[in-house]
Amino acid sequence: MKHILQPLLLVLVLTVLSSHRPATSVSQLVTEWQRAREYTKEYLDAMPEDGIAYKPTPEIRSFGEQMLHLASGNYLFGSTATGKTNPMAGKSMEKMEELKTKAALTKAVLDSYDFVIDGLKGMSDAQLAESIKFGKNELSRELAFAKGFEHQTHHRGQATIYIRMKGIKPPNEKLF
């Protein structure tokens, strides 16, 4: 019986170990967020000043509001994932008049990426696996960063249409 149980136990342990993927490292996440920052800057650079207030239809966000929504999400996800205070908590960046110029918009959006990147740099790989509350959900810090990354990617992707509708070729894909 012992001869049968040992190989079965070994198979079970190997199966569990092979199905558990290691957590992403902080350095990998920093690299991805830096790439996303550069890519979003290319979008901001591509849109001319007169396109910041552009809305394809009246009922949706302007290009600038879309980018500020992206930035607000970066602050929300970044602060939740790191435990750091959200400097924009309670503020609607989309409504802030001082952020309506291209220069101010670009700075505000890039600052939101810097907040996430700086927060990540202050963490250890082990902290990424820690469980946190995100609204009603409990998830790992790593997953909170992943959800934030998904959010900014989604809204940057929406901005592609705004740029195209202004007759401008959007930036090329930046996967690496």
N, C-alpha and C positions, 0 to 999 in steps of 0.2 A: 504494500500500500504506500509506503514511504517513497518508493521509486516512482510511483505514478504522481504523487502530490508535488514533489519537488519540481519536475518539469512543468507541470500545470501552473504552479505558483510563479515560476520564472517567466512563463509566457504572459501571465496576467500582469506582472510587474513591468515587463518590457512593453506591453500594450499600453498601459497607463502612462508610462514615461514617454513613449513615442507620440501619444495623442496630446500631450501637454506641451504646447509651444512655449518657448521662453518669452518673457516680456521683452518688448522693444526697449532698447536702451535710451537713456536721456540724450546721448550724443546723436543717435539716429533721428530722434524727434526734433532736436534742434536743427539738424541739417534739413529736414523736410519743411519745417516752419520758415527757415531762412529762404529756401527755394520758393515757397508760397509767397513770401513777402516780396521777393524780387519779381515774381510773375505778376502779382497784383500791382506793383509799381509800374510795370510795363502797360497794364490796362489804364492806369491813371494817366500815364504819359501819353498814351495813344489818343485819349479823348481831349479835344480842344477845349479851351476855356468856355466857349459858348455851348458846349455840350454837357456841362456839369448839371444844368437845370433841365436838360432834355428828358422828356417823358414820351415813350412811344404811344401811349394812350393816357388820357387824363386821370384815370382811376388807379394807376400804378405809380410806384416810386420813380423819382427822377434817377438819373445815373448817380448823382451825388448822394441822394438818399439811399440808394442801393448800397453804395460803398460804405456809407456811415452805418447802415444796418449790419453789414459785414463786420465793421470795426466794433460795434456794440457787442456782437456775438463773440468776437475774440476776447473782449474784456470779461464777458460773463463766463464763458467756458474756461478761460485762463485763470480767473480768480477762483472759480469753484474747484478747478483741478489742483491749484497750488495752495489754496487757503489764504492767499493774499487778498487784501482789500481791493475791491473793484473801484477804481477812481471815477468811473462813470455811473456808479449805482444811483438810480433815481433820476438820471438825466436822459433826455431823449436827444441823442446826437443828431438825429435826422431833423430836428426842429431848431438846432442852434444856428442862428443867422451868421455868426462869425466863421462858420465852417462852409460857407457857400462859394468861396473862391477856389480855384484849382489848387493853389499853393496851400491854403489852409486845409482843404480836403485831403490832399496828399499827405501832409504832415500828420493829420489826425488818424488816418488809416494806417500809416506806417508806424506811428506810435503804438497802435493797438497790437501790431505784430511784435514790436519790441517788448511790450509788456508780457506777452506770452513767452517769447524766447528767453527773456531775462528770468521769468518765473521758472521755466524749465531748467535753465542753467543752475539754479539754486537748489535743484532736487537731486536725489540719488536714484539709481536704478531701482533699488528696493522700494522706494516710495511710490513708484509707478504702480505697484501691485496693491497698494493700500486701498481699502474700501472707503468711499465717501458718499455723502448724500447729495443728490442733484434733484432738487424738487422732491417728488415722491419716489424717485428711483434711487437705488443703491448700486453703485458701479465703481470700478477701479479708477484711479487717477488717470491711468493710461487710456482707458475708454473715454473718459471725459475729454482728454486732449484729442482723441480720434473723432469724437462727435463735433468738437469745435473745428477740426480740420475739414470735416465733411460740410459743415455749415458754411465756412468761408469759400470752399470750392464751389458749392452750389450757387452762391450769390455772385461770385466772380464769373461763373459760367453764364448766369443770366445777363450779366453786363456785356457779354459778347454780342447779343442782339442789339443793344443800344449803340454799340460802336459800329456795327454793320449798317444799321439804319441811318447813321450819320455819313455813310459812304466811305468808311475807313476800314481797312483790313485789320482785324484784331491780332494781337501777338500770337506767335506760333506756340504750340503746346510746349510745355516745359516739364517733362516728366523726370528729368535728372539734372 
